[in-house]
Every structure is written in C-alpha cells, then in structure tokens.
Amino acid sequence: MAFSRKGPEPGPDVETNVWTCKKEDCNGWIRENFSFDKEPDCPFCKGEMEKEVRMLPELENEVRR
C-alpha cells in the first residue's frame, strides 16, 4: 500500500470572478466567493481592489452555500 501527501487533482479551469489589487507593485487577489466583504481591501497591502475574471481551477466554498 502506497501513501501520497498530494491532495486531490485540481478540477478544470473555469471563468472565476476575483478581486485584484489595483496597485501595480502588489500581486494580491482573492476569489469573489471566498471574500467576506462586498468590496474587500487587499489582504497584503490593504489597498483598493477591483473585480476581474480569471481562468482558475473550480473550487467549492463549503461555508457560502
């Protein structure tokens, strides 16, 4: 029997709404459905964020059903 520390394989990439930091020198972003605020601040620099769509692996947020 073999054991692996790898998690499950990521799902297919889908269009995902995200919040992206507006500051050019910051790479902060968060999935919209994982944010607690309607208009969050960047978790890294506390700067203003804007909505964007990215192709990302599909994830379920069990808390926000």
PDB file of N, CA, C, O and CB in Angstrom:
ATOM      1  N   MET A   1       0.847  -1.178   0.000  1.00  0.00           N
ATOM      2  CA  MET A   1       0.000   0.000   0.000  1.00  0.00           C
ATOM      3  C   MET A   1       0.894   1.244   0.000  1.00  0.00           C
ATOM      4  O   MET A   1       1.807   1.348   0.819  1.00  0.00           O
ATOM      5  CB  MET A   1      -0.965  -0.003   1.228  1.00  0.00           C
ATOM      6  N   ALA A   2       0.641   2.173  -0.900  1.00  0.00           N
ATOM      7  CA  ALA A   2       1.435   3.392  -1.006  1.00  0.00           C
ATOM      8  C   ALA A   2       0.635   4.586  -0.486  1.00  0.00           C
ATOM      9  O   ALA A   2      -0.583   4.658  -0.651  1.00  0.00           O
ATOM     10  CB  ALA A   2       1.876   3.631  -2.467  1.00  0.00           C
ATOM     11  N   PHE A   3       1.334   5.499   0.133  1.00  0.00           N
ATOM     12  CA  PHE A   3       0.698   6.707   0.644  1.00  0.00           C
ATOM     13  C   PHE A   3       1.248   7.904  -0.100  1.00  0.00           C
ATOM     14  O   PHE A   3       2.418   7.925  -0.481  1.00  0.00           O
ATOM     15  CB  PHE A   3       0.919   6.858   2.166  1.00  0.00           C
ATOM     16  N   SER A   4       0.415   8.888  -0.303  1.00  0.00           N
ATOM     17  CA  SER A   4       0.826  10.094  -1.011  1.00  0.00           C
ATOM     18  C   SER A   4       0.374  11.317  -0.225  1.00  0.00           C
ATOM     19  O   SER A   4      -0.724  11.331   0.331  1.00  0.00           O
ATOM     20  CB  SER A   4       0.248  10.121  -2.448  1.00  0.00           C
ATOM     21  N   ARG A   5       1.208  12.327  -0.181  1.00  0.00           N
ATOM     22  CA  ARG A   5       0.850  13.569   0.502  1.00  0.00           C
ATOM     23  C   ARG A   5       0.157  14.545  -0.438  1.00  0.00           C
ATOM     24  O   ARG A   5      -0.291  15.609  -0.011  1.00  0.00           O
ATOM     25  CB  ARG A   5       2.091  14.218   1.101  1.00  0.00           C
ATOM     26  N   LYS A   6       0.068  14.193  -1.693  1.00  0.00           N
ATOM     27  CA  LYS A   6      -0.591  15.064  -2.661  1.00  0.00           C
ATOM     28  C   LYS A   6      -2.086  15.120  -2.385  1.00  0.00           C
ATOM     29  O   LYS A   6      -2.688  14.126  -1.979  1.00  0.00           O
ATOM     30  CB  LYS A   6      -0.328  14.580  -4.098  1.00  0.00           C
ATOM     31  N   GLY A   7      -2.672  16.273  -2.604  1.00  0.00           N
ATOM     32  CA  GLY A   7      -4.113  16.423  -2.469  1.00  0.00           C
ATOM     33  C   GLY A   7      -4.795  15.944  -3.730  1.00  0.00           C
ATOM     34  O   GLY A   7      -4.145  15.428  -4.640  1.00  0.00           O
ATOM     35  N   PRO A   8      -6.088  16.110  -3.785  1.00  0.00           N
ATOM     36  CA  PRO A   8      -6.812  15.698  -4.990  1.00  0.00           C
ATOM     37  C   PRO A   8      -6.395  16.546  -6.186  1.00  0.00           C
ATOM     38  O   PRO A   8      -5.972  17.691  -6.027  1.00  0.00           O
ATOM     39  CB  PRO A   8      -8.330  15.803  -4.769  1.00  0.00           C
ATOM     40  N   GLU A   9      -6.517  15.984  -7.371  1.00  0.00           N
ATOM     41  CA  GLU A   9      -6.198  16.709  -8.590  1.00  0.00           C
ATOM     42  C   GLU A   9      -7.142  17.910  -8.728  1.00  0.00           C
ATOM     43  O   GLU A   9      -8.336  17.788  -8.455  1.00  0.00           O
ATOM     44  CB  GLU A   9      -6.301  15.775  -9.831  1.00  0.00           C
ATOM     45  N   PRO A  10      -6.617  19.073  -9.151  1.00  0.00           N
ATOM     46  CA  PRO A  10      -7.497  20.225  -9.334  1.00  0.00           C
ATOM     47  C   PRO A  10      -8.493  19.977 -10.460  1.00  0.00           C
ATOM     48  O   PRO A  10      -8.206  19.255 -11.414  1.00  0.00           O
ATOM     49  CB  PRO A  10      -6.675  21.483  -9.625  1.00  0.00           C
ATOM     50  N   GLY A  11      -9.669  20.588 -10.333  1.00  0.00           N
ATOM     51  CA  GLY A  11     -10.695  20.442 -11.354  1.00  0.00           C
ATOM     52  C   GLY A  11     -10.354  21.244 -12.596  1.00  0.00           C
ATOM     53  O   GLY A  11      -9.288  21.856 -12.666  1.00  0.00           O
ATOM     54  N   PRO A  12     -11.239  21.247 -13.568  1.00  0.00           N
ATOM     55  CA  PRO A  12     -10.992  22.007 -14.802  1.00  0.00           C
ATOM     56  C   PRO A  12     -11.021  23.513 -14.531  1.00  0.00           C
ATOM     57  O   PRO A  12     -11.682  23.975 -13.601  1.00  0.00           O
ATOM     58  CB  PRO A  12     -12.039  21.642 -15.880  1.00  0.00           C
ATOM     59  N   ASP A  13     -10.294  24.268 -15.357  1.00  0.00           N
ATOM     60  CA  ASP A  13     -10.314  25.729 -15.227  1.00  0.00           C
ATOM     61  C   ASP A  13     -11.647  26.267 -15.710  1.00  0.00           C
ATOM     62  O   ASP A  13     -12.161  25.856 -16.751  1.00  0.00           O
ATOM     63  CB  ASP A  13      -9.152  26.373 -16.022  1.00  0.00           C
ATOM     64  N   VAL A  14     -12.204  27.199 -14.934  1.00  0.00           N
ATOM     65  CA  VAL A  14     -13.462  27.838 -15.284  1.00  0.00           C
ATOM     66  C   VAL A  14     -13.319  29.343 -15.072  1.00  0.00           C
ATOM     67  O   VAL A  14     -12.454  29.790 -14.319  1.00  0.00           O
ATOM     68  CB  VAL A  14     -14.639  27.261 -14.441  1.00  0.00           C
ATOM     69  N   GLU A  15     -14.177  30.125 -15.742  1.00  0.00           N
ATOM     70  CA  GLU A  15     -14.173  31.567 -15.521  1.00  0.00           C
ATOM     71  C   GLU A  15     -14.586  31.830 -14.085  1.00  0.00           C
ATOM     72  O   GLU A  15     -15.641  31.377 -13.642  1.00  0.00           O
ATOM     73  CB  GLU A  15     -15.121  32.300 -16.519  1.00  0.00           C
ATOM     74  N   THR A  16     -13.740  32.572 -13.347  1.00  0.00           N
ATOM     75  CA  THR A  16     -13.947  32.797 -11.925  1.00  0.00           C
ATOM     76  C   THR A  16     -13.861  34.288 -11.631  1.00  0.00           C
ATOM     77  O   THR A  16     -12.905  34.943 -12.045  1.00  0.00           O
ATOM     78  CB  THR A  16     -12.916  32.012 -11.086  1.00  0.00           C
ATOM     79  N   ASN A  17     -14.838  34.829 -10.927  1.00  0.00           N
ATOM     80  CA  ASN A  17     -14.803  36.226 -10.508  1.00  0.00           C
ATOM     81  C   ASN A  17     -13.834  36.362  -9.345  1.00  0.00           C
ATOM     82  O   ASN A  17     -13.911  35.619  -8.367  1.00  0.00           O
ATOM     83  CB  ASN A  17     -16.221  36.734 -10.113  1.00  0.00           C
ATOM     84  N   VAL A  18     -12.915  37.327  -9.465  1.00  0.00           N
ATOM     85  CA  VAL A  18     -11.934  37.574  -8.413  1.00  0.00           C
ATOM     86  C   VAL A  18     -11.850  39.066  -8.130  1.00  0.00           C
ATOM     87  O   VAL A  18     -12.272  39.892  -8.940  1.00  0.00           O
ATOM     88  CB  VAL A  18     -10.548  37.019  -8.810  1.00  0.00           C
ATOM     89  N   TRP A  19     -11.298  39.396  -6.966  1.00  0.00           N
ATOM     90  CA  TRP A  19     -10.929  40.757  -6.624  1.00  0.00           C
ATOM     91  C   TRP A  19      -9.420  40.844  -6.784  1.00  0.00           C
ATOM     92  O   TRP A  19      -8.697  40.001  -6.251  1.00  0.00           O
ATOM     93  CB  TRP A  19     -11.392  41.149  -5.165  1.00  0.00           C
ATOM     94  N   THR A  20      -8.927  41.849  -7.509  1.00  0.00           N
ATOM     95  CA  THR A  20      -7.498  42.029  -7.771  1.00  0.00           C
ATOM     96  C   THR A  20      -7.060  43.389  -7.243  1.00  0.00           C
ATOM     97  O   THR A  20      -7.764  44.385  -7.408  1.00  0.00           O
ATOM     98  CB  THR A  20      -7.187  41.903  -9.292  1.00  0.00           C
ATOM     99  N   CYS A  21      -5.887  43.425  -6.606  1.00  0.00           N
ATOM    100  CA  CYS A  21      -5.355  44.679  -6.076  1.00  0.00           C
ATOM    101  C   CYS A  21      -5.056  45.640  -7.228  1.00  0.00           C
ATOM    102  O   CYS A  21      -4.520  45.235  -8.260  1.00  0.00           O
ATOM    103  CB  CYS A  21      -4.076  44.423  -5.230  1.00  0.00           C
ATOM    104  N   LYS A  22      -5.405  46.910  -7.045  1.00  0.00           N
ATOM    105  CA  LYS A  22      -5.177  47.919  -8.077  1.00  0.00           C
ATOM    106  C   LYS A  22      -3.730  48.424  -8.114  1.00  0.00           C
ATOM    107  O   LYS A  22      -3.312  49.012  -9.111  1.00  0.00           O
ATOM    108  CB  LYS A  22      -6.111  49.084  -7.860  1.00  0.00           C
ATOM    109  N   LYS A  23      -2.964  48.204  -7.042  1.00  0.00           N
ATOM    110  CA  LYS A  23      -1.585  48.708  -7.000  1.00  0.00           C
ATOM    111  C   LYS A  23      -0.698  47.868  -7.912  1.00  0.00           C
ATOM    112  O   LYS A  23      -0.719  46.638  -7.852  1.00  0.00           O
ATOM    113  CB  LYS A  23      -1.034  48.694  -5.548  1.00  0.00           C
ATOM    114  N   GLU A  24       0.079  48.538  -8.754  1.00  0.00           N
ATOM    115  CA  GLU A  24       0.938  47.848  -9.730  1.00  0.00           C
ATOM    116  C   GLU A  24       1.999  46.971  -9.071  1.00  0.00           C
ATOM    117  O   GLU A  24       2.384  45.943  -9.627  1.00  0.00           O
ATOM    118  CB  GLU A  24       1.615  48.864 -10.628  1.00  0.00           C
ATOM    119  N   ASP A  25       2.474  47.367  -7.896  1.00  0.00           N
ATOM    120  CA  ASP A  25       3.556  46.613  -7.255  1.00  0.00           C
ATOM    121  C   ASP A  25       3.034  45.517  -6.318  1.00  0.00           C
ATOM    122  O   ASP A  25       3.816  44.910  -5.587  1.00  0.00           O
ATOM    123  CB  ASP A  25       4.456  47.563  -6.478  1.00  0.00           C
ATOM    124  N   CYS A  26       1.719  45.260  -6.332  1.00  0.00           N
ATOM    125  CA  CYS A  26       1.133  44.228  -5.472  1.00  0.00           C
ATOM    126  C   CYS A  26       0.437  43.174  -6.337  1.00  0.00           C
ATOM    127  O   CYS A  26      -0.267  43.518  -7.286  1.00  0.00           O
ATOM    128  CB  CYS A  26       0.127  44.856  -4.457  1.00  0.00           C
ATOM    129  N   ASN A  27       0.628  41.921  -6.020  1.00  0.00           N
ATOM    130  CA  ASN A  27       0.007  40.823  -6.768  1.00  0.00           C
ATOM    131  C   ASN A  27      -1.183  40.215  -6.030  1.00  0.00           C
ATOM    132  O   ASN A  27      -1.611  39.109  -6.360  1.00  0.00           O
ATOM    133  CB  ASN A  27       1.035  39.742  -7.051  1.00  0.00           C
ATOM    134  N   GLY A  28      -1.718  40.914  -5.045  1.00  0.00           N
ATOM    135  CA  GLY A  28      -2.807  40.380  -4.234  1.00  0.00           C
ATOM    136  C   GLY A  28      -4.100  40.185  -5.010  1.00  0.00           C
ATOM    137  O   GLY A  28      -4.487  41.027  -5.820  1.00  0.00           O
ATOM    138  N   TRP A  29      -4.765  39.058  -4.751  1.00  0.00           N
ATOM    139  CA  TRP A  29      -6.067  38.790  -5.332  1.00  0.00           C
ATOM    140  C   TRP A  29      -6.778  37.757  -4.467  1.00  0.00           C
ATOM    141  O   TRP A  29      -6.135  37.035  -3.704  1.00  0.00           O
ATOM    142  CB  TRP A  29      -5.937  38.299  -6.804  1.00  0.00           C
ATOM    143  N   ILE A  30      -8.109  37.685  -4.583  1.00  0.00           N
ATOM    144  CA  ILE A  30      -8.907  36.721  -3.839  1.00  0.00           C
ATOM    145  C   ILE A  30     -10.143  36.370  -4.662  1.00  0.00           C
ATOM    146  O   ILE A  30     -10.720  37.232  -5.326  1.00  0.00           O
ATOM    147  CB  ILE A  30      -9.307  37.283  -2.441  1.00  0.00           C
ATOM    148  N   ARG A  31     -10.541  35.119  -4.616  1.00  0.00           N
ATOM    149  CA  ARG A  31     -11.769  34.717  -5.301  1.00  0.00           C
ATOM    150  C   ARG A  31     -12.944  35.450  -4.669  1.00  0.00           C
ATOM    151  O   ARG A  31     -13.016  35.586  -3.447  1.00  0.00           O
ATOM    152  CB  ARG A  31     -11.976  33.169  -5.232  1.00  0.00           C
ATOM    153  N   GLU A  32     -13.861  35.920  -5.501  1.00  0.00           N
ATOM    154  CA  GLU A  32     -15.005  36.679  -5.002  1.00  0.00           C
ATOM    155  C   GLU A  32     -15.815  35.858  -3.994  1.00  0.00           C
ATOM    156  O   GLU A  32     -16.245  36.395  -2.973  1.00  0.00           O
ATOM    157  CB  GLU A  32     -15.901  37.117  -6.169  1.00  0.00           C
ATOM    158  N   ASN A  33     -16.028  34.570  -4.265  1.00  0.00           N
ATOM    159  CA  ASN A  33     -16.857  33.782  -3.356  1.00  0.00           C
ATOM    160  C   ASN A  33     -16.109  33.338  -2.093  1.00  0.00           C
ATOM    161  O   ASN A  33     -16.685  32.645  -1.255  1.00  0.00           O
ATOM    162  CB  ASN A  33     -17.387  32.568  -4.080  1.00  0.00           C
ATOM    163  N   PHE A  34     -14.836  33.727  -1.943  1.00  0.00           N
ATOM    164  CA  PHE A  34     -14.094  33.457  -0.720  1.00  0.00           C
ATOM    165  C   PHE A  34     -13.870  34.730   0.086  1.00  0.00           C
ATOM    166  O   PHE A  34     -13.201  34.695   1.119  1.00  0.00           O
ATOM    167  CB  PHE A  34     -12.760  32.804  -1.046  1.00  0.00           C
ATOM    168  N   SER A  35     -14.416  35.852  -0.368  1.00  0.00           N
ATOM    169  CA  SER A  35     -14.274  37.126   0.316  1.00  0.00           C
ATOM    170  C   SER A  35     -15.420  37.304   1.313  1.00  0.00           C
ATOM    171  O   SER A  35     -16.557  36.921   1.039  1.00  0.00           O
ATOM    172  CB  SER A  35     -14.242  38.292  -0.700  1.00  0.00           C
ATOM    173  N   PHE A  36     -15.112  37.884   2.459  1.00  0.00           N
ATOM    174  CA  PHE A  36     -16.136  38.140   3.469  1.00  0.00           C
ATOM    175  C   PHE A  36     -16.814  39.487   3.263  1.00  0.00           C
ATOM    176  O   PHE A  36     -17.894  39.720   3.806  1.00  0.00           O
ATOM    177  CB  PHE A  36     -15.528  38.079   4.857  1.00  0.00           C
ATOM    178  N   ASP A  37     -16.197  40.383   2.483  1.00  0.00           N
ATOM    179  CA  ASP A  37     -16.715  41.740   2.280  1.00  0.00           C
ATOM    180  C   ASP A  37     -17.229  41.912   0.858  1.00  0.00           C
ATOM    181  O   ASP A  37     -16.762  41.246  -0.066  1.00  0.00           O
ATOM    182  CB  ASP A  37     -15.626  42.786   2.580  1.00  0.00           C
ATOM    183  N   LYS A  38     -18.199  42.816   0.690  1.00  0.00           N
ATOM    184  CA  LYS A  38     -18.713  43.113  -0.654  1.00  0.00           C
ATOM    185  C   LYS A  38     -17.645  43.798  -1.495  1.00  0.00           C
ATOM    186  O   LYS A  38     -17.566  43.562  -2.700  1.00  0.00           O
ATOM    187  CB  LYS A  38     -19.972  43.998  -0.573  1.00  0.00           C
ATOM    188  N   GLU A  39     -16.825  44.641  -0.879  1.00  0.00           N
ATOM    189  CA  GLU A  39     -15.710  45.309  -1.551  1.00  0.00           C
ATOM    190  C   GLU A  39     -14.497  45.209  -0.634  1.00  0.00           C
ATOM    191  O   GLU A  39     -14.240  46.119   0.154  1.00  0.00           O
ATOM    192  CB  GLU A  39     -16.051  46.813  -1.890  1.00  0.00           C
ATOM    193  N   PRO A  40     -13.747  44.108  -0.729  1.00  0.00           N
ATOM    194  CA  PRO A  40     -12.631  43.890   0.203  1.00  0.00           C
ATOM    195  C   PRO A  40     -11.422  44.774  -0.076  1.00  0.00           C
ATOM    196  O   PRO A  40     -11.246  45.293  -1.178  1.00  0.00           O
ATOM    197  CB  PRO A  40     -12.205  42.450   0.157  1.00  0.00           C
ATOM    198  N   ASP A  41     -10.598  44.928   0.950  1.00  0.00           N
ATOM    199  CA  ASP A  41      -9.282  45.552   0.807  1.00  0.00           C
ATOM    200  C   ASP A  41      -8.293  44.436   0.521  1.00  0.00           C
ATOM    201  O   ASP A  41      -8.531  43.284   0.884  1.00  0.00           O
ATOM    202  CB  ASP A  41      -8.872  46.372   2.096  1.00  0.00           C
ATOM    203  N   CYS A  42      -7.195  44.767  -0.121  1.00  0.00           N
ATOM    204  CA  CYS A  42      -6.170  43.779  -0.437  1.00  0.00           C
ATOM    205  C   CYS A  42      -5.654  43.139   0.860  1.00  0.00           C
ATOM    206  O   CYS A  42      -5.315  43.852   1.804  1.00  0.00           O
ATOM    207  CB  CYS A  42      -5.002  44.433  -1.231  1.00  0.00           C
ATOM    208  N   PRO A  43      -5.591  41.810   0.914  1.00  0.00           N
ATOM    209  CA  PRO A  43      -5.125  41.150   2.136  1.00  0.00           C
ATOM    210  C   PRO A  43      -3.635  41.384   2.421  1.00  0.00           C
ATOM    211  O   PRO A  43      -3.180  41.150   3.540  1.00  0.00           O
ATOM    212  CB  PRO A  43      -5.390  39.664   2.039  1.00  0.00           C
ATOM    213  N   PHE A  44      -2.876  41.842   1.421  1.00  0.00           N
ATOM    214  CA  PHE A  44      -1.443  42.056   1.609  1.00  0.00           C
ATOM    215  C   PHE A  44      -1.094  43.507   1.914  1.00  0.00           C
ATOM    216  O   PHE A  44      -0.414  43.787   2.901  1.00  0.00           O
ATOM    217  CB  PHE A  44      -0.697  41.609   0.383  1.00  0.00           C
ATOM    218  N   CYS A  45      -1.561  44.443   1.064  1.00  0.00           N
ATOM    219  CA  CYS A  45      -1.155  45.846   1.221  1.00  0.00           C
ATOM    220  C   CYS A  45      -2.289  46.739   1.720  1.00  0.00           C
ATOM    221  O   CYS A  45      -2.080  47.928   1.958  1.00  0.00           O
ATOM    222  CB  CYS A  45      -0.636  46.383  -0.097  1.00  0.00           C
ATOM    223  N   LYS A  46      -3.480  46.178   1.879  1.00  0.00           N
ATOM    224  CA  LYS A  46      -4.679  46.908   2.328  1.00  0.00           C
ATOM    225  C   LYS A  46      -5.142  47.946   1.318  1.00  0.00           C
ATOM    226  O   LYS A  46      -5.917  48.838   1.664  1.00  0.00           O
ATOM    227  CB  LYS A  46      -4.408  47.589   3.658  1.00  0.00           C
ATOM    228  N   GLY A  47      -4.679  47.845   0.068  1.00  0.00           N
ATOM    229  CA  GLY A  47      -5.077  48.762  -0.991  1.00  0.00           C
ATOM    230  C   GLY A  47      -6.461  48.435  -1.545  1.00  0.00           C
ATOM    231  O   GLY A  47      -7.082  47.440  -1.172  1.00  0.00           O
ATOM    232  N   GLU A  48      -6.919  49.290  -2.435  1.00  0.00           N
ATOM    233  CA  GLU A  48      -8.223  49.126  -3.077  1.00  0.00           C
ATOM    234  C   GLU A  48      -8.157  47.995  -4.104  1.00  0.00           C
ATOM    235  O   GLU A  48      -7.125  47.779  -4.740  1.00  0.00           O
ATOM    236  CB  GLU A  48      -8.674  50.451  -3.753  1.00  0.00           C
ATOM    237  N   MET A  49      -9.266  47.281  -4.255  1.00  0.00           N
ATOM    238  CA  MET A  49      -9.317  46.163  -5.200  1.00  0.00           C
ATOM    239  C   MET A  49     -10.413  46.391  -6.224  1.00  0.00           C
ATOM    240  O   MET A  49     -11.348  47.155  -5.987  1.00  0.00           O
ATOM    241  CB  MET A  49      -9.546  44.833  -4.464  1.00  0.00           C
ATOM    242  N   GLU A  50     -10.291  45.712  -7.383  1.00  0.00           N
ATOM    243  CA  GLU A  50     -11.299  45.796  -8.431  1.00  0.00           C
ATOM    244  C   GLU A  50     -11.649  44.393  -8.902  1.00  0.00           C
ATOM    245  O   GLU A  50     -10.853  43.465  -8.765  1.00  0.00           O
ATOM    246  CB  GLU A  50     -10.803  46.665  -9.613  1.00  0.00           C
ATOM    247  N   LYS A  51     -12.855  44.247  -9.462  1.00  0.00           N
ATOM    248  CA  LYS A  51     -13.293  42.939  -9.947  1.00  0.00           C
ATOM    249  C   LYS A  51     -12.618  42.604 -11.266  1.00  0.00           C
ATOM    250  O   LYS A  51     -12.320  43.477 -12.082  1.00  0.00           O
ATOM    251  CB  LYS A  51     -14.818  42.905 -10.109  1.00  0.00           C
ATOM    252  N   GLU A  52     -12.386  41.300 -11.448  1.00  0.00           N
ATOM    253  CA  GLU A  52     -11.743  40.791 -12.652  1.00  0.00           C
ATOM    254  C   GLU A  52     -12.214  39.348 -12.835  1.00  0.00           C
ATOM    255  O   GLU A  52     -12.708  38.736 -11.887  1.00  0.00           O
ATOM    256  CB  GLU A  52     -10.166  40.882 -12.556  1.00  0.00           C
ATOM    257  N   VAL A  53     -12.069  38.803 -14.034  1.00  0.00           N
ATOM    258  CA  VAL A  53     -12.394  37.403 -14.296  1.00  0.00           C
ATOM    259  C   VAL A  53     -11.111  36.696 -14.702  1.00  0.00           C
ATOM    260  O   VAL A  53     -10.371  37.179 -15.559  1.00  0.00           O
ATOM    261  CB  VAL A  53     -13.496  37.263 -15.407  1.00  0.00           C
ATOM    262  N   ARG A  54     -10.848  35.540 -14.079  1.00  0.00           N
ATOM    263  CA  ARG A  54      -9.662  34.738 -14.396  1.00  0.00           C
ATOM    264  C   ARG A  54     -10.086  33.293 -14.645  1.00  0.00           C
ATOM    265  O   ARG A  54     -11.127  32.844 -14.167  1.00  0.00           O
ATOM    266  CB  ARG A  54      -8.609  34.813 -13.244  1.00  0.00           C
ATOM    267  N   MET A  55      -9.267  32.584 -15.397  1.00  0.00           N
ATOM    268  CA  MET A  55      -9.469  31.157 -15.594  1.00  0.00           C
ATOM    269  C   MET A  55      -8.702  30.435 -14.486  1.00  0.00           C
ATOM    270  O   MET A  55      -7.472  30.446 -14.461  1.00  0.00           O
ATOM    271  CB  MET A  55      -8.994  30.694 -17.026  1.00  0.00           C
ATOM    272  N   LEU A  56      -9.449  29.805 -13.565  1.00  0.00           N
ATOM    273  CA  LEU A  56      -8.854  29.137 -12.410  1.00  0.00           C
ATOM    274  C   LEU A  56      -9.508  27.782 -12.206  1.00  0.00           C
ATOM    275  O   LEU A  56     -10.625  27.560 -12.672  1.00  0.00           O
ATOM    276  CB  LEU A  56      -8.995  30.001 -11.141  1.00  0.00           C
ATOM    277  N   PRO A  57      -8.824  26.864 -11.510  1.00  0.00           N
ATOM    278  CA  PRO A  57      -9.460  25.588 -11.189  1.00  0.00           C
ATOM    279  C   PRO A  57     -10.710  25.830 -10.340  1.00  0.00           C
ATOM    280  O   PRO A  57     -10.711  26.694  -9.463  1.00  0.00           O
ATOM    281  CB  PRO A  57      -8.469  24.652 -10.445  1.00  0.00           C
ATOM    282  N   GLU A  58     -11.748  25.081 -10.598  1.00  0.00           N
ATOM    283  CA  GLU A  58     -13.003  25.232  -9.873  1.00  0.00           C
ATOM    284  C   GLU A  58     -12.841  24.762  -8.432  1.00  0.00           C
ATOM    285  O   GLU A  58     -12.330  23.670  -8.180  1.00  0.00           O
ATOM    286  CB  GLU A  58     -14.131  24.450 -10.570  1.00  0.00           C
ATOM    287  N   LEU A  59     -13.279  25.594  -7.491  1.00  0.00           N
ATOM    288  CA  LEU A  59     -13.256  25.262  -6.076  1.00  0.00           C
ATOM    289  C   LEU A  59     -14.629  25.536  -5.482  1.00  0.00           C
ATOM    290  O   LEU A  59     -15.298  26.494  -5.869  1.00  0.00           O
ATOM    291  CB  LEU A  59     -12.159  26.067  -5.331  1.00  0.00           C
ATOM    292  N   GLU A  60     -15.043  24.702  -4.549  1.00  0.00           N
ATOM    293  CA  GLU A  60     -16.297  24.907  -3.829  1.00  0.00           C
ATOM    294  C   GLU A  60     -15.988  25.589  -2.515  1.00  0.00           C
ATOM    295  O   GLU A  60     -15.045  25.203  -1.824  1.00  0.00           O
ATOM    296  CB  GLU A  60     -17.047  23.566  -3.596  1.00  0.00           C
ATOM    297  N   ASN A  61     -16.765  26.597  -2.157  1.00  0.00           N
ATOM    298  CA  ASN A  61     -16.651  27.237  -0.862  1.00  0.00           C
ATOM    299  C   ASN A  61     -17.768  26.651   0.008  1.00  0.00           C
ATOM    300  O   ASN A  61     -18.919  27.076  -0.089  1.00  0.00           O
ATOM    301  CB  ASN A  61     -16.750  28.819  -0.974  1.00  0.00           C
ATOM    302  N   GLU A  62     -17.432  25.688   0.846  1.00  0.00           N
ATOM    303  CA  GLU A  62     -18.401  24.983   1.670  1.00  0.00           C
ATOM    304  C   GLU A  62     -19.132  25.923   2.625  1.00  0.00           C
ATOM    305  O   GLU A  62     -20.271  25.645   2.997  1.00  0.00           O
ATOM    306  CB  GLU A  62     -17.712  23.885   2.452  1.00  0.00           C
ATOM    307  N   VAL A  63     -18.506  27.030   3.032  1.00  0.00           N
ATOM    308  CA  VAL A  63     -19.092  27.946   4.011  1.00  0.00           C
ATOM    309  C   VAL A  63     -20.199  28.789   3.400  1.00  0.00           C
ATOM    310  O   VAL A  63     -21.163  29.111   4.095  1.00  0.00           O
ATOM    311  CB  VAL A  63     -18.018  28.852   4.594  1.00  0.00           C
ATOM    312  N   ARG A  64     -20.100  29.158   2.130  1.00  0.00           N
ATOM    313  CA  ARG A  64     -21.029  30.107   1.495  1.00  0.00           C
ATOM    314  C   ARG A  64     -22.109  29.431   0.694  1.00  0.00           C
ATOM    315  O   ARG A  64     -22.389  29.896  -0.411  1.00  0.00           O
ATOM    316  CB  ARG A  64     -20.280  31.045   0.606  1.00  0.00           C
ATOM    317  N   ARG A  65     -22.711  28.418   1.136  1.00  0.00           N
ATOM    318  CA  ARG A  65     -23.781  27.752   0.377  1.00  0.00           C
ATOM    319  C   ARG A  65     -25.088  28.419   0.575  1.00  0.00           C
ATOM    320  O   ARG A  65     -26.094  27.988   0.010  1.00  0.00           O
ATOM    321  CB  ARG A  65     -23.900  26.310   0.762  1.00  0.00           C
TER     322      ARG A  65
END
